[in-house]
């Protein structure tokens, strides 16, 4: 991991058509607020939602959150034209399925950035592989745009595409989660999700179940997750932050490896009956870096609440 990782642990979805949800969102303390145009806005309400969207970007960032907008790829031109304004950090693409679709979204964003005085390439993408076709085309979809920062799985669309198991879980979900983590690693992107268990349906769960899902998700390689309730934000932030015990163990491992290799015993060393390799040590260093980045991110949000300007790490 080079440099300081971007910390985006909690992604709070807020329908643009629900003004009270949008106005209350910054107080939840999320790392990212996702202004939704795709999933929770009725078709009849979408024109009005698009009209109001540009005025919501700056207020949504008042407590230090980043702001993404979730769009419907079938309405990409209308949704992107309403969304891509100064203050926007990124776009979440629901039901991403083909590289051609992603390339078209990239081209529209580039044109809007140019015409609206935004830094070229400043708007990032998170692609939701919510269908069987999207998952099948995962690698090609993930590499279709240099803007792509993260990948996620959907659950509602997947259950329609892949059917539920008798247990209530979604067919192939554990396989698809592990595949997404592998796919993200192969494409240099960040996997988003949590390991939800029945009866939770992913975006909606109690705070306790959200914390457990986040901790399970972090253990298999996810870096953050979407949610729909403000009380899910603190457990997501906590669950995707490395605990002090993990950080202490990582420091100990790095120090032991450095001491052992200093004596010239080679890149692979045996420390306390444990084989340590450069890859294992690199993962420990990543844990330390992530913990430090989470701490910095939390300080920047606290400073924003107090009105002290600080850059988002």
C-alpha positions, -999 to 999 in steps of 0.1 A, spaced: 0 0 0 16 32 -11 8 65 6 -21 71 29 -51 50 20 -85 67 14 -107 59 43 -143 53 32 -157 29 58 -193 40 59 -214 49 29 -248 63 40 -274 62 12 -299 91 12 -327 94 -14 -324 129 -30 -362 131 -30 -363 128 9 -351 162 20 -351 154 57 -329 123 51 -305 144 32 -304 173 57 -299 149 86 -272 128 70 -241 148 78 -248 145 116 -244 107 113 -206 110 110 -203 89 78 -171 89 57 -193 91 26 -228 104 19 -244 88 -12 -271 110 -27 -293 84 -44 -311 90 -77 -314 53 -87 -328 30 -60 -350 49 -36 -364 77 -58 -398 70 -75 -397 75 -113 -422 104 -110 -399 122 -85 -367 119 -104 -369 152 -125 -374 172 -93 -347 153 -75 -322 160 -103 -331 197 -102 -323 200 -65 -291 179 -65 -264 205 -73 -276 225 -43 -271 196 -19 -234 188 -26 -218 215 -4 -242 212 26 -237 174 26 -200 179 31 -205 202 62 -192 176 87 -163 164 66 -180 136 46 -172 130 10 -202 130 -14 -210 105 -41 -242 103 -62 -257 70 -71 -270 69 -107 -291 46 -129 -270 36 -159 -301 35 -181 -306 72 -173 -269 80 -173 -270 113 -193 -298 129 -172 -284 116 -139 -248 126 -146 -258 160 -160 -275 167 -127 -247 153 -105 -213 163 -119 -207 197 -103 -179 212 -82 -180 195 -48 -188 161 -61 -163 134 -51 -177 104 -71 -204 85 -88 -218 51 -77 -230 32 -107 -259 8 -99 -262 -24 -119 -229 -20 -138 -228 -47 -164 -206 -40 -194 -173 -22 -201 -191 -2 -229 -215 11 -203 -187 22 -180 -167 38 -208 -198 58 -218 -202 71 -183 -165 80 -181 -168 100 -214 -199 119 -201 -181 128 -168 -150 140 -187 -171 163 -208 -190 177 -178 -157 182 -158 -143 202 -187 -174 224 -192 -180 230 -154 -144 240 -144 -136 208 -125 -102 191 -123 -100 164 -150 -103 130 -135 -114 143 -101 -147 124 -101 -142 87 -91 -164 57 -98 -177 29 -76 -192 1 -97 -219 -21 -83 -219 -56 -98 -255 -63 -89 -264 -88 -116 -252 -122 -129 -240 -104 -161 -222 -77 -142 -203 -103 -121 -195 -124 -152 -180 -93 -168 -164 -82 -136 -127 -78 -148 -136 -60 -180 -161 -37 -162 -136 -29 -135 -109 -20 -160 -130 0 -184 -123 34 -167 -92 47 -149 -117 65 -126 -128 33 -110 -119 34 -73 -141 7 -59 -163 -23 -65 -193 -36 -47 -219 -63 -48 -256 -56 -46 -281 -79 -28 -316 -70 -39 -309 -74 -76 -287 -105 -70 -315 -123 -51 -337 -118 -82 -309 -129 -105 -295 -158 -85 -324 -168 -62 -323 -172 -24 -311 -204 -7 -335 -223 16 -315 -208 45 -325 -173 34 -290 -165 21 -284 -155 -15 -273 -183 -38 -235 -181 -43 -231 -150 -21 -201 -162 -2 -184 -172 -34 -192 -138 -50 -178 -119 -20 -145 -137 -21 -144 -133 -59 -150 -96 -56 -121 -92 -32 -99 -111 -56 -112 -91 -86 -105 -58 -67 -69 -69 -59 -63 -79 -96 -76 -46 -109 -61 -23 -82 -95 -12 -69 -111 -13 -34 -137 -39 -25 -168 -26 -6 -192 -48 13 -199 -65 46 -207 -101 55 -244 -98 63 -262 -129 76 -299 -138 75 -323 -122 84 -304 -90 76 -307 -78 41 -274 -60 37 -282 -23 37 -307 -25 66 -297 -41 100 -295 -33 137 -263 -15 149 -251 -47 166 -256 -68 135 -240 -41 114 -209 -41 136 -206 -79 133 -211 -78 95 -184 -51 92 -160 -71 113 -166 -102 92 -163 -82 61 -130 -66 71 -116 -100 80 -121 -113 44 -108 -81 27 -136 -55 24 -128 -19 33 -162 -3 38 -199 -8 32 -232 9 22 -260 14 47 -294 32 48 -298 41 85 -278 67 103 -274 45 134 -255 20 112 -227 45 105 -208 43 138 -207 5 138 -194 5 102 -167 30 111 -157 9 141 -159 -24 123 -137 -13 94 -111 3 116 -83 -21 127 -86 -27 165 -57 -18 187 -49 -55 193 -44 -60 155 -22 -28 153 -1 -39 182 4 -73 167 13 -58 133 39 -35 149 54 -65 168 55 -86 136 72 -58 116 98 -52 143 106 -89 147 110 -93 109 133 -62 107 154 -75 136 157 -110 120 165 -98 85 191 -73 98 212 -103 108 213 -115 72 192 -146 75 173 -140 42 139 -127 31 120 -156 46 126 -159 84 114 -180 113 104 -159 143 88 -177 173 80 -207 153 62 -186 126 74 -182 91 75 -146 80 78 -135 44 79 -100 28 42 -104 18 31 -111 53 51 -82 66 36 -59 39 1 -69 51 11 -60 86 24 -26 74 -9 -21 56 -28 -26 88 -7 0 106 -11 24 77 -49 19 76 -52 24 114 -33 57 111 -54 68 81 -86 60 100 -74 81 130 -66 110 107 -99 107 89 -118 108 123 -98 139 133 -106 157 101 -143 150 105 -142 162 141 -124 194 129 -151 200 103 -178 198 129 -159 225 149 -155 246 117 -117 240 114 -108 235 78 -88 203 72 -82 184 39 -99 151 35 -70 125 36 
